[in-house]
Amino acid sequence: MASSMYLEDGGHDPRLASILMVEDVLKKKHEFASKSALQRALPKTMQTRTFNRILNYLEKSNKILFTKDRAVIWIFSSDPKLRKVWKKSIPL
C-alpha cells in the first residue's frame, strides 16, 4: 500500500510551504511573462515537476490563469467586498 503522500504516477504532493511560496510571489507581482520567469523569481529552487503541479493546482482552483502567450496571471482576490459581490452575481 502506497503512502498517501505519493501519487500513482510516482510523484508526490507539493508541501504547503511550497504552494504558499509560489502564491506569495504571484500575489506580489501579479503577472509573469512565462512559467520559467515565475520559477526564477522564487526565493528557493524547486523541482520543475513540483512547480508544475503547484501551477496546475492554482489554475484548477481559479487563482491563476495562463494567457494565450503562456503568461501567468494571479486572478484570485481575498477582498471581502469583492467576494460578497461575486457570491450575489448571476452565473453566465
VENMOTA-V827527 format. One record per run of one state. SS is the DSSP state (H for helix, E for strand, - for the rest). FROM is the first residue (numbers start at 1). LEN is the number of residues. If there is no record, write none. Layout:
# VENMOTA-V827527
ss=SS from=FROM len=LEN
ss=SS from=FROM len=LEN
This chain:
# VENMOTA-V827527
ss=- from=1 len=5
ss=E from=6 len=1
ss=- from=7 len=5
ss=E from=12 len=1
ss=- from=13 len=3
ss=H from=16 len=14
ss=- from=30 len=1
ss=E from=31 len=2
ss=- from=33 len=2
ss=H from=35 len=7
ss=- from=42 len=6
ss=H from=48 len=13
ss=- from=61 len=3
ss=E from=64 len=3
ss=- from=67 len=5
ss=E from=72 len=3
ss=- from=75 len=5
ss=H from=80 len=9
ss=- from=89 len=4
